[in-house]
Amino acid sequence: MSWQLALTGLLIGVLVGATGMGGGSLMTPILIFFFGFQPTVAVGTDIVHGAIFKSLGGLRHRRLGNVQARLSGWMLLGSAPMSLLSVAAASSLGDHSESTMKKVLGATLLLGAGGLLAKALVRFREVPDVPFVMTRRDRFSAVAIGAFGGFVVGLTSVGSGVFFALTLLVVFPLRSHKVVGTDVFHAAALLWVAGAGHLVAGNVDTSTVAWLLVGSLPGVIAGSHLTVRLPDRALRVGLGVVLALSGIKILDLPGSDVVVVAGVTLVLAAFGLYAVRKLRIQRLTSDIASRPAPPSPASPAE
């Protein structure tokens, strides 16, 4: 199973490196559906992997000046203790942990899908790139956002890249690149805290983390150098649909198998049509560029 895990890490790494999204929300369903992990162990393993994985991105955004460090710190003040509280809550469920975690995780995936679709369909006003000075209200909002999101992330591993980024866009006057950098930087710190809690609780498969990193670390570096990228909106819609299908499958709703098969077929068909259209446009552009230039009109005789 080691090479399959490394391949999974590679694919997730390339996706995150090329697009900046999709890692944490997809990894937990993959570990449950394709590798047979119990939900609690899948969540803990995903969180520890994400802590190492997102630290690279957080440091990179910090060097680029995309991080509002004070805002990240105030969010962490609320998210760190609540993430440990959620780990304790998950560990105290006992014999009912698997069924309860499936319900919570399924519902969270559906909410995450809604967040991605909202980011894809709603246009947020771009604010001027001016210094951001936190007010008392901003600090209170940051702690409250961190507390709620930290509990969700510690319990399900979902939300560090969806809930926080979407909320930052709505609540704070930040440009999109500042939102992304602050979100990634805070998520890395939060996942280290939640990951430590899951390690103590015995919810982490460390060998799986190692094999995922074998693929994901080079994958994110390779993905960051890709020049052909899907449109942001189309990618968010596609990932939102995948998360929704994962939530429906985990919740085992009536007719879920039919819905999942139909949804996956629709997503693959849509991206296939997009790829074909893109190739046709590239071929047409190449043909036009390769044609010889028409001769210039002869100058009139004097």
N, C-alpha and C positions, 0 to 999 in steps of 0.2 A: 504493500500500500504506500510505500515511501515515495516512489516516483510519481504516483498519482497526486499525492499531496504537493510535491514540488511543482508539478505541472499546474495544479490549481493555483498555487501561489504566484506562479509566473503569469498566468492569465489575468489574475486580479491585479498584480503589480503593473502590467502593461496598461490595463484599463484605467487605473488610478493615475499612472504617469502621463497618459495621453489626454485624459479628460478631467482629472482632479476629483472624480466622484466614483461612487459605486463599491468601494472596498468593504467597509464594515458591514453595510446592510446586506451584502450578498454572501459574505463568508459564512455567517452562522447558518442560513438555510442550506448552503452547500454541504457543510459538515453534517447536518442532520439528515438531509435527503440522500446524499450520495455516499456518505461514509458511515452512516448509522450511529452517530454520536447521540447520547442523551442531551436534551436541550440545555441543561445546566452546564455540562462539560463543554458543549459547543460554544456557549456564551463565554465561559471563562477562558477557553483556549483562544477564541477570536479576540477577546479583549487584550490578552497578553501579546498576541501577535500584532495587533493594531498599535499597541503602545510603542513597540520597537519600530514598526513600520512607519507610523505617523511622526515619530521623532525626527526622521530625516526631512520630511516635508516641513515640519515646524521650524527647524533650524534654517532651512533654505529660505522660508518666508521671512524669518527674523533678519537674515543677512540682506534681503531685498528691501527691508524697511516696511513690510506689509503688515506688521503686527502692532496692535495697540496693547502693549504689555500690561498697563494698568487695568484695562477692561478685562483682559484674560485673567488677571489676578483676582479681581472682584468676583468674576464668574466662578473661579476655582474655589473661592471661599465658601460658596454655596454648594458646588457640585461635588467636591471631594468627600465631605462627611456624608452627604446623602447617597453617594455611590457605595460607600462602605455599609451604610444602613440597608441598602437594597441587597447587597451580597449576603448580609446576615439574614434578611428576610427570606431570600431564596434558599439558604441553607437550612432554615428552620421549618421548611415545609414538610420535611420527612418523606413518608411514603407517597404523599400526594404531590411531590415536587414536579414529577414529569408531566402529569396532566395539567397542573396549574401553569407551569412554565410554558407549555404549548399554547394555552389560551392567551396568556399575557404576550408571548412572543408573536403569535399570529395577529393579535389586535394591534401591536406596535408596528408590525410590518405594514399593515393596512394604513395606519396613520402616517408612517414614513412614505408610503406610496402617494398619499394625499399631499404631503409636503413637497415631494419632488414635482408632482403635477402642478402644484400651485406656483413653484419657482419657474416652471416651464411656461405656464399660460398667463401669469400675472406680470405685467411690466412695472418694475419699481423705478421711481424717479431717481436719476443719478444726481447725487449732491456734489457741491464743489469740494475740491481736494484742499480743505483748510484744516488747521490744527484742531484736534478733537479734545475738548476740555470737559472732563466728567463733572457733572453736578451731583448734588446729594440724591436727586431722583434717579440719575443714571446709575449710581452705585447700588441703590436699593433694587432697581430693575435687574442689574447684572447678577446680584446675589440670588434674587428670586428665580431668574431664568436658569442659573446654574443649579439651584437646588432641585427644581423640577426635572431638568434635563439629566442631571447627574444620577438621580434615582432611576430614571428610565434606562440610561446607558448601562449602569451597573447591573441592572436586572436582565436586560435583553441584548446588550451590545449594539443596539440600533439607536440612531439619533445623533451621534456625534457629528456626522457630516450632513444631516438633513435638518433636524430640529434647531440646532444652535445657529446654523448659517441663515436659515429662513427667519428666525426670530431677530437676529442681529440686523438683517436687512430692514425689518419692519420698525424696530424700536429705536435704533441708533442712527444718527446722521453720518454714515460711513460710506465711502465708495466701495464698489464691489470687490476690488482687489484687497482692500483693507479688511473686508468681511471675511474673505477666504483665508487670508493669512492669520487673522485673529482666531478664527474658528479652528484651524488646523493646529495652531500653537496651543490653544487651550485644550483641545481634544487629546493631544499627545500627553499633556500633564495629567489630565483626568484619567486617561486609560492606564497610566502607570499606577495611580492610586487604586483604581478599581481592580486592576490586574493583581496587585499585591494582595488585596482582599480575597480574590478568587484563588490565588495560590495558597494562602493560609487555609482556606476552606476546602482545599483539595479538589477544586473544580477545573483544573488545568492539566491537559495532556502535554507535557513539555516536549516530548519527542515529536508530536504533531506540530507544535510551534516551530521547532527547529527545521523540519522539512518544508513547512510553508515559507519560512524565511529564505531557504535555499533558492526558491523560485521567485518570491516577491521582491526581494531586494534588487537583484539584477533586472527584474521585470519593470520596476518603477523607473529605474535609470534609463532603460531602453525606451520605455513608453514616453518619457519626457522629451525624447529626441524625435519622435514621430512627427512628420510634417503633414500627413493626411489625417484630418480629424473630422468626426461627425459634427454636425451643427449642435450647439449646446442644447437648444430647445428639443430637438428630435431625440437626443440622447437621454435627456431627463424624462421625456415621456416614455421612452422604451424601458428605462430602468424603473420608472414608477409602475408600469404595467407588470414587470417581472416581480417587483416587491409585492404588489397586490396579489398576484397569483401564488406567490410563496405563502403569504398570510392565509389565503383561502385554503390552500392545501394543508397547512399546519393545523388550522382550525377544523379541518375535515368537515366542511359544510356540505349540505346535500348537493349532489351533482358536481362536487369539486373536481373530480377527475376529468369530466367533460369540459368544464370551464378552463382548467389548466391546459389541456391539450389544445383547445380552440385558441386560447390566449397566446400560447407559445407559437402556434402556427401563424397567427396574425402578426406577431412581432417579427418573426423570421421572414415572413412574406414582405412586410413593410420595409425592413432593412435590405432585403434582397432587391426589391424594386428600386430603392434608393441607390444601391450600388450599381445596378444596371444603368440607371439614368446618369449617374456620375461618370461611368465609363464611356457612355455615348457622347456626353458633352466633352470629355477629354479627347476622345478620338476625333470629334468634329473640329475642335480647336486645333489639334495637331495637324489635321488635313489642311485647314485654312492656312496655318503657319508655313506648311511645306510647299504651298503653291508658289510658283514664280510670280514676282511682282509684275503688274502690267506695264508695258512700255510707256514711257512718258511721252506726251504729245509733242510732235515735232514743232519747233519754233517757226513762226511764219517767216517766209523769205523776205529779205529786205530789198 
